[in-house]
Amino acid sequence: MATTGEKPGKGTYGCRNCGQSVTLDDHSDKMPPCPRCAHTEFN
């Protein structure tokens, strides 16, 4: 599980609340809050 503010690495993560996908393109990118519902936990 990744949470907002962490740097989980490159990949696509799904919001645990609404399922919205968030893609990080670089290992230094920080996980943002979900753009759809502002939830902070991702799978």
C-alpha positions in Angstrom: 0.0 0.0 0.0 1.2 3.5 -0.9 0.0 6.7 0.8 0.1 10.3 -0.3 3.5 11.9 0.2 5.5 8.6 -0.2 7.8 7.7 -3.1 6.6 4.2 -4.0 8.4 4.1 -7.3 7.4 4.0 -11.0 4.1 2.4 -11.7 0.3 2.7 -11.8 -1.5 2.7 -8.5 -5.3 2.4 -7.8 -7.1 4.5 -5.2 -8.4 2.3 -2.5 -11.6 4.4 -2.2 -12.8 5.0 -5.8 -10.4 3.0 -8.0 -9.0 6.0 -9.9 -5.6 5.2 -11.4 -2.5 7.3 -10.7 0.6 6.8 -12.7 4.1 7.8 -11.4 6.7 8.1 -14.1 9.8 8.5 -12.0 11.2 6.9 -8.9 11.5 10.3 -7.3 7.8 11.2 -7.8 5.7 11.6 -4.7 2.3 10.0 -4.5 -0.4 12.7 -4.8 -3.9 12.5 -3.3 -6.4 10.9 -5.5 -7.4 13.4 -8.3 -11.0 12.1 -8.2 -11.8 11.8 -4.5 -8.7 13.1 -2.6 -8.3 9.8 -0.8 -4.7 9.1 0.4 -4.3 5.3 0.2 -3.4 3.4 -3.0 -2.8 -0.3 -4.0 
